[in-house]
Amino acid sequence: MNQKTSAREIPYLAQRSRKGSITGVQVLGVGSYVPDIRVRNEDLASLGYDADWIVQRTGILERRHAPPELATSDLAVEAARRCLADAGVDPGEVDLVLLGTYTPDMTMPAAASLVQEKLKLCAPAMDIQAACTSFMFALLTGMQFVASGCAKRPLVIGADCNSRVCNPADVKTYPLFGDGAGAVLLGPGDRSQGFIAFSYGSDGAGFDLLYRPMGGSRCPTNQQGTLNGEQYVVMEGRPVFKWAIRMLNQTVHDVLEMADLTLADISLVIFHQANMRIIQAAAEAIGIPSEKLYNNVDRYGNTSSASIPICLDEALREGRIRKGDLVLLSGFGGGLSWATGILRW
């Protein structure tokens, strides 16, 4: 599995996307949480990092790291509490918990179960793991539950403690990531609300461009692997960068065509906050004006599953999303996996 991949290119294969729409669902509340510990680029100098290089290659100025006593479920719980308060909904009304994460507190049970217990919810709880696409997959799943009548108040969370799974010695990966959580509460809405068009898919041919070698059934945790750093995320940045731009370009055009819309109809665009260069390059290729892009990667880094819901929370509080607006969301990451959709608020 430790093959050289830097020379490879994984094409975006449109036929691997599934398309559809889910309407009659609305977002009732949003909340987010990031740890207090700020890690600036300058703070990484002791590890041999060049602050200017980080800014030029990623656009990141700082990121947040969780203190040792906090795990992914703790970040998720705080985001969920803020979300429920924003919605004005009693926790007793929550009837499903979906947690998008690739960094659960432990491999078993699901971190969602810990969130359910800490919030004292009477609801089934499950994790959805699709790396940085986890929140979007969880959001689509939660909307399906509402649309089918199987749930009325699903709590959908994206949370990750990336600082625990990135190697401080990996100068090309470690400074990219931060920790955080975001949550949305869903409920039935009118027929105009929800994802009026979405496209999502996976391509396992690129699994080894972004993965953690050790800790699963193929390579259980072992002493030698730990000494070799195999418990950490491995990423081949260049092919992922090129693939992400191609994928975003195609899927954005796909969902606009499905919804019979143009970019002029979109109020706000929120891409997964992976890297400012990816976001800017994709926006330029697609023709998205900078004033329609929401970015916070400079302040938080790549928070993986949490990046889109954190952006949603901040954008709402800044008045950049209002009822009836069309918001274009796109998550992408390991798998490889992706999900792009147009959400009518």
C-alpha positions as CSV (number, residue, x, y, z in Angstrom):
1,M,0.0,0.0,0.0
2,N,3.0,2.3,0.4
3,Q,3.4,2.8,-3.3
4,K,4.6,6.0,-4.9
5,T,1.7,8.0,-6.1
6,S,3.0,11.5,-6.7
7,A,3.3,10.9,-10.5
8,R,-0.2,9.6,-10.8
9,E,-3.3,11.5,-11.8
10,I,-6.8,10.4,-11.0
11,P,-9.3,11.7,-13.5
12,Y,-12.7,12.8,-12.3
13,L,-15.1,10.3,-13.7
14,A,-18.5,11.8,-14.2
15,Q,-20.2,8.4,-14.5
16,R,-19.3,7.6,-10.9
17,S,-21.6,10.4,-9.7
18,R,-25.2,9.8,-8.7
19,K,-27.6,12.7,-9.1
20,G,-30.9,13.7,-7.6
21,S,-32.9,16.2,-5.5
22,I,-34.3,16.1,-2.0
23,T,-36.9,18.8,-1.2
24,G,-39.4,19.4,1.5
25,V,-36.5,19.7,4.1
26,Q,-35.2,22.8,5.8
27,V,-32.4,23.8,8.1
28,L,-33.8,24.8,11.5
29,G,-30.6,25.8,13.3
30,V,-26.9,25.9,12.9
31,G,-24.0,25.9,15.4
32,S,-20.2,25.5,15.4
33,Y,-17.3,25.2,17.8
34,V,-13.6,25.5,17.5
35,P,-11.1,25.0,20.4
36,D,-9.5,28.1,22.0
37,I,-5.9,27.1,21.3
38,R,-4.7,29.1,18.3
39,V,-1.7,27.8,16.5
40,R,-0.2,30.4,14.2
41,N,2.2,29.7,11.4
42,E,4.9,31.4,13.5
43,D,4.2,29.0,16.3
44,L,5.3,26.1,14.1
45,A,8.8,27.6,13.5
46,S,10.2,25.3,16.2
47,L,9.2,22.3,14.1
48,G,11.1,23.6,11.1
49,Y,8.2,25.2,9.3
50,D,8.4,28.3,7.0
51,A,5.5,30.6,7.8
52,D,5.7,32.3,4.4
53,W,5.7,29.0,2.6
54,I,2.5,27.9,4.4
55,V,0.7,31.1,3.5
56,Q,1.8,31.0,-0.2
57,R,0.9,27.3,-0.6
58,T,-2.3,27.1,1.5
59,G,-3.5,30.6,2.4
60,I,-3.6,29.4,6.1
61,L,-2.5,31.9,8.8
62,E,-3.6,29.9,11.8
63,R,-5.5,26.8,12.9
64,R,-7.1,25.6,16.2
65,H,-5.9,22.5,18.1
66,A,-8.0,20.7,20.8
67,P,-6.4,20.4,24.2
68,P,-5.5,16.8,25.4
69,E,-8.7,16.5,27.4
70,L,-11.0,17.1,24.4
71,A,-11.9,14.5,21.8
72,T,-14.0,14.7,18.6
73,S,-17.2,13.9,20.5
74,D,-16.6,16.8,22.9
75,L,-16.2,19.3,20.0
76,A,-19.4,17.8,18.4
77,V,-21.4,18.1,21.6
78,E,-20.6,21.8,21.9
79,A,-21.5,22.5,18.3
80,A,-24.7,20.6,18.8
81,R,-25.7,22.5,21.9
82,R,-25.2,25.8,20.0
83,C,-27.2,24.5,17.1
84,L,-30.1,23.4,19.2
85,A,-30.1,26.8,21.0
86,D,-30.1,28.6,17.6
87,A,-33.0,26.5,16.5
88,G,-34.9,27.0,19.8
89,V,-35.6,23.2,19.9
90,D,-35.6,21.1,23.0
91,P,-33.0,18.2,22.9
92,G,-35.9,15.8,23.5
93,E,-37.2,16.5,20.0
94,V,-34.0,15.2,18.3
95,D,-34.9,11.8,16.8
96,L,-31.6,11.0,14.9
97,V,-27.9,11.8,15.3
98,L,-25.6,11.6,12.3
99,L,-22.0,12.4,12.9
100,G,-19.7,12.9,9.9
101,T,-16.1,12.2,11.1
102,Y,-13.0,10.2,10.2
103,T,-11.4,10.8,13.7
104,P,-13.9,9.2,16.1
105,D,-12.9,9.1,19.8
106,M,-12.2,5.3,19.3
107,T,-12.8,2.8,16.6
108,M,-15.8,1.4,18.4
109,P,-18.4,2.5,19.4
110,A,-19.5,5.3,17.0
111,A,-18.6,8.7,18.3
112,A,-22.2,9.6,17.6
113,S,-23.3,7.3,20.5
114,L,-21.1,9.4,22.8
115,V,-22.7,12.6,21.6
116,Q,-26.1,11.0,22.1
117,E,-25.3,10.1,25.7
118,K,-23.7,13.4,26.6
119,L,-26.7,15.4,25.3
120,K,-29.1,12.8,26.8
121,L,-30.9,12.4,23.5
122,C,-33.5,9.7,22.9
123,A,-32.3,9.0,19.3
124,P,-30.4,6.4,17.3
125,A,-26.9,7.6,16.6
126,M,-24.4,6.6,13.9
127,D,-21.1,7.8,12.3
128,I,-20.8,8.4,8.6
129,Q,-17.1,8.2,7.5
130,A,-16.2,9.6,4.1
131,A,-13.1,11.6,5.2
132,C,-13.6,15.3,4.4
133,T,-16.9,14.6,2.5
134,S,-18.4,13.1,5.7
135,F,-20.6,16.0,6.6
136,M,-22.1,16.3,3.1
137,F,-22.8,12.6,3.0
138,A,-24.4,12.9,6.5
139,L,-26.4,15.9,5.4
140,L,-27.8,14.1,2.4
141,T,-28.6,11.1,4.6
142,G,-30.4,13.2,7.2
143,M,-32.4,14.9,4.5
144,Q,-33.5,11.5,3.1
145,F,-34.7,10.5,6.6
146,V,-36.8,13.7,6.8
147,A,-38.1,13.4,3.2
148,S,-39.2,9.8,3.8
149,G,-40.9,10.6,7.1
150,C,-38.5,8.4,9.1
151,A,-37.3,11.4,11.2
152,K,-38.5,14.9,12.0
153,R,-35.5,16.4,13.8
154,P,-32.2,14.9,12.7
155,L,-29.1,16.4,14.2
156,V,-26.3,16.4,11.6
157,I,-22.8,17.1,12.8
158,G,-19.4,17.3,11.1
159,A,-16.4,17.1,13.5
160,D,-12.8,16.2,13.4
161,C,-9.7,16.3,15.6
162,N,-7.1,16.4,12.8
163,S,-4.3,17.4,15.1
164,R,-4.4,13.8,16.6
165,V,-3.8,12.1,13.3
166,C,-1.4,14.3,11.4
167,N,2.4,13.8,11.8
168,P,4.2,16.9,13.1
169,A,7.2,15.9,11.1
170,D,5.3,16.0,7.8
171,V,5.9,19.6,6.7
172,K,3.6,19.3,3.7
173,T,0.5,18.0,5.6
174,Y,0.7,18.9,9.3
175,P,0.2,22.7,8.9
176,L,-2.9,22.2,6.7
177,F,-5.2,20.9,9.3
178,G,-7.1,22.1,12.3
179,D,-9.8,20.9,14.7
180,G,-13.4,21.9,15.0
181,A,-17.1,21.0,14.7
182,G,-20.3,22.2,13.1
183,A,-23.9,21.1,13.3
184,V,-27.2,21.6,11.6
185,L,-30.7,20.6,12.8
186,L,-33.1,19.5,10.0
187,G,-36.8,19.4,9.8
188,P,-39.7,19.2,7.4
189,G,-40.0,22.3,5.1
190,D,-42.0,23.4,2.1
191,R,-41.4,21.8,-1.3
192,S,-39.1,24.6,-2.5
193,Q,-36.6,24.0,0.3
194,G,-33.8,21.4,0.5
195,F,-31.3,20.2,-2.1
196,I,-32.9,21.1,-5.4
197,A,-30.0,19.3,-7.2
198,F,-27.1,17.3,-6.0
199,S,-24.3,15.1,-7.4
200,Y,-22.2,12.8,-5.3
201,G,-19.9,9.8,-5.7
202,S,-16.8,7.9,-4.8
203,D,-13.7,6.6,-6.7
204,G,-11.7,4.1,-4.7
205,A,-9.0,4.1,-7.4
206,G,-7.5,7.0,-5.6
207,F,-7.8,5.6,-2.0
208,D,-4.0,5.8,-1.4
209,L,-3.7,9.5,-2.3
210,L,-5.2,10.3,1.1
211,Y,-5.4,7.7,3.8
212,R,-4.2,6.4,7.2
213,P,-2.3,3.1,6.7
214,M,-2.6,1.7,10.2
215,G,-5.4,1.1,12.6
216,G,-7.9,-1.0,10.6
217,S,-8.4,-4.7,10.0
218,R,-5.8,-4.7,7.1
219,C,-3.1,-3.3,9.3
220,P,-3.9,-3.4,13.0
221,T,-2.1,-1.1,15.3
222,N,1.4,-2.5,16.0
223,Q,4.6,-1.3,17.6
224,Q,6.7,-1.2,14.4
225,G,4.0,0.7,12.5
226,T,3.8,3.3,15.2
227,L,7.6,3.7,15.1
228,N,7.2,4.3,11.3
229,G,4.4,6.8,11.8
230,E,1.8,4.7,10.0
231,Q,-0.9,5.9,12.4
232,Y,-0.8,9.3,10.7
233,V,-2.6,10.6,7.6
234,V,-0.6,10.2,4.3
235,M,-1.5,12.6,1.5
236,E,-0.2,13.1,-2.0
237,G,-1.0,16.7,-2.4
238,R,-0.4,17.3,-6.1
239,P,-2.7,14.7,-7.7
240,V,-5.4,15.5,-5.1
241,F,-5.1,19.2,-5.9
242,K,-5.6,18.5,-9.7
243,W,-8.4,16.0,-9.1
244,A,-10.3,18.4,-6.8
245,I,-10.3,21.2,-9.3
246,R,-11.5,19.0,-12.1
247,M,-14.2,17.5,-9.9
248,L,-15.5,20.9,-8.6
249,N,-15.6,22.3,-12.2
250,Q,-17.7,19.4,-13.5
251,T,-20.0,18.9,-10.5
252,V,-20.8,22.6,-10.1
253,H,-21.8,22.7,-13.8
254,D,-23.8,19.5,-13.4
255,V,-26.0,20.7,-10.5
256,L,-26.5,24.1,-12.1
257,E,-27.7,22.4,-15.3
258,M,-29.9,20.0,-13.3
259,A,-31.6,22.9,-11.5
260,D,-31.8,25.0,-14.7
261,L,-29.8,27.8,-13.0
262,T,-26.7,29.9,-13.6
263,L,-24.1,31.2,-11.2
264,A,-26.0,34.5,-11.2
265,D,-28.8,32.7,-9.3
266,I,-26.5,31.5,-6.5
267,S,-26.3,33.7,-3.4
268,L,-23.2,32.0,-1.8
269,V,-20.7,29.3,-2.6
270,I,-19.1,27.2,0.2
271,F,-16.4,24.7,-0.8
272,H,-14.8,22.4,1.6
273,Q,-12.0,24.5,3.1
274,A,-9.1,22.3,2.1
275,N,-6.7,24.8,0.7
276,M,-7.1,28.4,-0.5
277,R,-5.3,27.6,-3.8
278,I,-7.7,24.8,-4.6
279,I,-10.7,27.1,-3.8
280,Q,-9.3,30.0,-5.9
281,A,-8.2,27.8,-8.8
282,A,-11.6,26.1,-9.0
283,A,-13.5,29.4,-8.6
284,E,-11.5,30.9,-11.5
285,A,-12.1,27.8,-13.7
286,I,-15.8,27.8,-13.0
287,G,-16.2,31.6,-13.1
288,I,-17.4,32.2,-9.6
289,P,-16.9,35.8,-8.5
290,S,-14.9,36.2,-5.3
291,E,-17.7,38.1,-3.6
292,K,-19.9,34.9,-3.8
293,L,-17.2,32.7,-2.1
294,Y,-17.2,32.1,1.6
295,N,-13.8,31.2,3.0
296,N,-12.4,30.8,6.5
297,V,-9.5,28.5,5.8
298,D,-7.1,31.3,6.7
299,R,-8.3,31.2,10.3
300,Y,-9.0,27.5,10.9
301,G,-7.1,25.5,8.3
302,N,-8.7,22.4,6.9
303,T,-11.1,21.2,9.6
304,S,-12.2,18.2,7.4
305,S,-15.8,17.2,8.2
306,A,-16.4,20.4,10.1
307,S,-15.4,22.9,7.5
308,I,-18.7,23.3,5.7
309,P,-21.0,23.5,8.7
310,I,-18.6,26.0,10.4
311,C,-18.8,28.1,7.3
312,L,-22.6,27.9,7.2
313,D,-22.8,29.0,10.9
314,E,-20.5,32.0,10.3
315,A,-22.1,33.0,7.0
316,L,-25.6,33.0,8.7
317,R,-24.4,35.1,11.6
318,E,-22.9,37.6,9.1
319,G,-26.2,37.9,7.3
320,R,-24.9,36.3,4.1
321,I,-27.6,33.6,4.0
322,R,-31.3,34.4,4.2
323,K,-34.5,32.4,3.7
324,G,-35.0,31.6,0.1
325,D,-31.4,32.0,-0.9
326,L,-29.6,29.4,-3.0
327,V,-26.4,28.2,-1.5
328,L,-24.0,25.9,-3.4
329,L,-22.1,23.5,-1.2
330,S,-19.3,21.1,-2.1
331,G,-17.4,18.6,0.0
332,F,-14.5,16.4,-1.2
333,G,-11.7,14.3,0.2
334,G,-10.4,10.8,0.8
335,G,-12.0,7.9,-0.8
336,L,-11.8,9.6,-3.1
337,S,-15.3,11.1,-2.5
338,W,-17.3,14.1,-3.3
339,A,-20.8,15.7,-2.9
340,T,-22.0,19.0,-4.5
341,G,-25.4,20.4,-4.1
342,I,-27.6,23.5,-4.4
343,L,-29.5,24.1,-1.2
344,R,-32.5,26.4,-1.1
345,W,-32.5,27.9,2.4
